[in-house]
């Protein structure tokens, strides 16, 4: 429900942008808008269940990471590597995510270790 409300609000704002005198809003790409729509749910969840401070720290961390990603993606070398070798790019992203993520589920080694329990 929350994602729907945020999505409809953003959609309404995009429709009213020329009337409100913020026509530049229509020049913004859809990816950043979708990213912020999807981040609204975890932000509000953290605000309700934890604290406003935790929610703000999450928001600042996300913005910093987005700026770093933007700067990396502006590199012509990175763009060339991704376009010319998409399979290597996908594997590199998977590897980096596996190394630095906060994954809390079963890891592949744990699946193998507890395979007999999972079979039942």
Buried (B, 14 or more C-beta within 10 A) or exposed (E): EEEEEBBEEBEEEBEEBEEEEEEEBEEEEEEEBEEBBEBBEEBEEBBEEEEEEEBEEBBEEBEEEBEEEEEEEEEEEEEEBBEEEEEEBEEEEEEEEEEEEEEEEEEEEEEEEEEEEEEE
